[in-house]
Amino acid sequence: MSASAPASAAALVVALSLIGCGTPKADESGPVDGATVKKLESVLHARAEAMGRGDLKAFTDTVDTTKPAFRRMQQRVFDLPNDFVSLQSSFKISGAERYRGYIRAFVEMTLEGNGYLGVFAGIQQESRLYFREMEGRWVLTEPIGNETGEEKNRVTGDSTMTYWSMDEDVAEVFAAAVTDARAWAAKQAPKPVAFKVQVVFVPTAELAGPGWDATVGTSGKGTADDIYGPWYGLDRTRTHVSAYTQFALRWVALDRMRDAVFPGLGVVGQRLSNDAWLDKGWGLFLTDLDFAAVLRQSCAGIPLPTLRQLAAGPPPLGAPGALAETYARWYAYSQSMVAYLYERFGPDAYWRLLDAYISNGSTPTNFTAVLKTSRDDFYASWLTWLRKKYC
């Protein structure tokens, strides 16, 4: 990050006063010509280049700073340039169309960074972005107020997908993905259970609200799970969700299924807060993400996390002093610990251990009571298994 970053908040306020308060033109329709598409792609490349060199002024020139919520989210993305989409993305635009005075288009993004677990690096998805022309130049923006349309639901059995009418044309794809994720999660249950999955696809920063941080992919609110716009997308055909979005939906569905196995207890994962690897590693194991490349680093003298570090969870994105590889390694080792648990003690060991946590709280004696081995001995045995398997 360049020296301009510490002054970023003040600079954005100044930029707001300079950029003016242009408003979208009246509703328009019709195709978007190739020359305009090239200009929009240039905006995205300029934005990425500015992030790469820590140039806040150049970055601000590419985004709409007249919308407070959008400005706040964009500021967060600028502050953490290595946590989201690769700055080397092609940013190729397809399907550009006019919408309520904006131009919206699907943009080819390459996923890379700490926010994607170290597994999805290099994978592409089509993300929908909005642009508008202000004082003779194009900027990245988003609809606000009634421009998003009304909130709607699509219900299929025990699956509900909530969206806004601005996403009506892709609602069927997302609704099908939520239904598929719930059906998949049901197959992972230790016994037949009834559970509902409700996912809210939140398309704009304004709708996400002030409690959201751009580093948050999903956020549970009551009986629903919200997924913020930049984190979800479609595959190249735009007939299915992207690989990362499918993973995120399956993770949500797994959590709801796990809660249903122990009804009346609320969010079961919260009871594992002192053993975060047992919570997050379980979802990563069942979704079968391939962390082999990360795990093989342990053969090259890379220091392994301690049991205490695995229990505490990864640092928040953007935490001072946190190395970029910290996140992928924490998720990889947490997944492998659960894989070891399943392999050595059987598939039901996780559920018996979880039952002990619910009954006794977070105490080391849970391991001794259920697995007949201490937590420290479990960790030591896992280290031996890990090196044998990957080295």
Secondary structure, DSSP 4 states (H G I P E B T S, - for coil): --TTGGGHHHHHHHHHHHH----PPSP--SB--HHHHHHHHHHHHHHHHHHHHT-HHHHHTTB-TTSHHHHHHHHHHHH-TTSSB-TT----EEEEEEETTEEEEEEEEEB-SGGGTTTSTT-EEEEEEEEEEETTEEEEE---GGGG--EEEEEETTEEEEEEGGGHHHHHHHHHHHHHHHHHHHHTSSS-----EEEEEE-SHHHH-TT--TT-SEEEETTEEEEEGGG--B-TTSSSB-HHHHHHHHHHHHHHHHHHHSTTS--GGGGGTTSHHHHHHHHHHHTT---HHHHGGGGGTPPPPPHHHHHH-PPPTT-TT--THHHHHHHHHHHHHHHHHHHHH-THHHHHHHHHHHHH-S-THHHHHHHSS-HHHHHHHHHHHHHHHH-
